[in-house]
Amino acid sequence: MPAPDSKPRLVILDSHGILFRAFFALGSVPNPLTSSKGEPTFAVYGYAESLLHVLEMLNPTHICAAWDAGGKTFRHEASEDYKATRRPTPPDLLPQMARVREMMDVFNIPVFEQPGYEADDLAGTLSRLASEQGIETYIVTLDTDLVQLIGPRVNLFMFRPYQRDVVVYDEAK
C-alpha cells in the first residue's frame, strides 16, 4: 500500500478486455485449467494473475473495475453494423465472468457498469472525473483503442503478461 501521505492513484480495470484476453490466451493450451468439478477456470486464473501483478506494480490508493453491462449500447442505435460480425460470447467464458465478479466482491473492488454503455465508456468517464480532481489515473487494458482516453493525469497501462512486458502510455508517449 502507498504511504498515507502519498498522492492518490486510481486504477481502472478494463475488465472485459482483461478477461477476454485471458480466456483466449489460456484457453488455447492443451487441457486448460478447470476446477475439481470440471468448471473452466483458466480465464479467472488469468484475470486474477493480472490483477495481482497490477496491484503490485502500480500500488494504487483506489481501484475499480469497468464492466460491460451487456445488451445494446448507444453505438448500436447509431449504426446497425456496430459489432454485427462479432461472434457470440463463448459458452465457457460465461461462468468465468460470474466467478470474476465474485472475485471483485471478495477483493472489495467496486464494479461500474451501465446499460447502454461499454466498459470503455465508463473508463473514459471515470478517468476524466478523476483527472479533474487531480488524481493520477491508470486505465489497465490491452485495448489500444483506449489510447484516445489519455490526457492530463490519465495514463494507459498495458500489462501484457503473455508477452511478459508492460507498456505505459502517457501524454508524452
Disulfide bonds with the S-S distance in Angstrom:
none
